[in-house]
């Protein structure tokens, strides 16, 4: 059995929790207030900056030229395509690109990105792939489930669903799952257990990221 097939029951439980969260369910039916979505756009934009850095680490540590090229392409696509979606959303909210980039990371955003970058910088190539996968798999599965229930009338939310349920993002998710299967096939039992733990930690952060947007999380102590 492929490693991600073994992960799937665990992953499905995590995706169930995400899809059931009011931030996600209301995005899906179009009833989500604008304020938490604007918060999400800002936080996901600064998240993607560090996510791109993880792709750069992936290109540097990739064991083959083919994988190196793919990670370099993902870095480019994240900075120049996926972040464009966020810039377009921000423009609708009257937020300039400079203001978007100046967003202070929330406690959850900082914790999640610090975890990803630390894993990429200090772990193995397999560790990096395991930590990356939940963002792709989780978004793809969430959007696919929401799409199956019908697109909302709010075009902003419909566009989010179409983007992450679409063929291009689905192919990216399948590629990352295949890559983890490839790495895990030659790994030790200890390595595979570490990959599982890293995957679960990232998936838990995926849930907390949605929850932080719902709550419009802020730091509770210290200066504004």
HELIX and SHEET records of a PDB file:
HELIX    1   1 UNK A    3  UNK A   20  1                                  18    
HELIX    2   2 UNK A   22  UNK A   29  1                                   8    
HELIX    3   3 UNK A   34  UNK A   61  1                                  28    
HELIX    4   4 UNK A   65  UNK A   77  1                                  13    
HELIX    5   5 UNK A   78  UNK A   82  3                                   5    
HELIX    6   6 UNK A   83  UNK A   92  1                                  10    
HELIX    7   7 UNK A   97  UNK A  101  1                                   5    
HELIX    8   8 UNK A  107  UNK A  122  1                                  16    
HELIX    9   9 UNK A  125  UNK A  148  1                                  24    
HELIX   10  10 UNK A  155  UNK A  165  1                                  11    
HELIX   11  11 UNK A  167  UNK A  185  1                                  19    
HELIX   12  12 UNK A  189  UNK A  215  1                                  27    
END                                                                             
